[in-house]
Amino acid sequence: MKNVWRVYRSDGQTQSLIGEMPSQTTEKEMLAVLQRLVCRELNDEEILLSSLRRGNPSRRALLDRVGQGSPIQWGDNPFVFARIEEDAA
């Protein structure tokens, strides 16, 4: 069996599988993928405010990683996360 990154979306009540990425995808690459997926849920103003430098009083944390380690989580609610799982195929 091989491992794959499984990417999920959750609203806190339910979670659904978005898709899979090869296990060779690095954590840094997965961080970028998850951040892109979260951007789909945000409006233009939220993206701009979340892109301000840390310490700016107007900054929002909507594009910040949540926690450390596995699973990798990004976003608030809904949020997306990814973890390495065994591929049953």
N, C-alpha and C positions, 0 to 999 in steps of 0.2 A: 504494500500500500504506500501511496505517496501522500505528502502533506500539501495542503493548499491554504491560502488566506481566504477565509469566508467573511464577507462583508454584510452587515445587518443594519437595518434601520429600526428604531424603537421610539415609541411615544410614551414609554413608561408603563403602559398597560400591555401592549402587544409588540412583538418583534417579527420582522419579516426579512428573509434572505434577499439581499440585493443582487449578489453575484459572488464570483470567485476570482482570485488572482493567483498566479503561480507562486509557489513557495519561495522561488528565487527572488521575488520582489523584496527589496530591502525595507526595513522599518521606516527609513526616511522617505522612500517612495510611497509607502502606504499612508504616511502622515499627509503627504500632498494629495493623494487620492481622496482621503476622508475629508480634508479641508474643502476640496472642490465639491464634494457631495453636499456638505453643509451649506456652502454658498448658494446652492439651488433653492434653499429654504428661506434665504434672507433677501431683503429688499436692498436697493442701492445704498440708501443711507446707513443701514446696519453694517453693510460691508465696509463702507468708508470709515465709520466710527470704530469698527473693530480692527481697522488697519492702522490706527494712530499708534504712536509709540507708547509703551508702558509709562505710566506716570502722568500722562495727559488726563486731566479731569473729565474730559468728554469721551474718553476711550471706553468702548464696550468690549467684553471678553467673549463675544460670540464665536470667534474663530480661534480660541485657545484650546489646546489639548486639555482633556479632563483626566487628571491623575497621571500615574506613571505605570510602566509595566504592561502586562497583558490582562485583558484585551486593551487594544488601543481605542480610546473613545474620543470623539470630537462632537461638539455641539451641546445644546441645552435640551430643548424639547420641541420637536423631535431631535434625537441624536443618532449618530452613526457610530458603529464600532466594528473592529476587525480582530480576528484571532486566527492562529494557525490551528487547523483541524485535520484529521485524517480524511483523505478522500476515499470513499467506499468503492469507487469505480475501479 
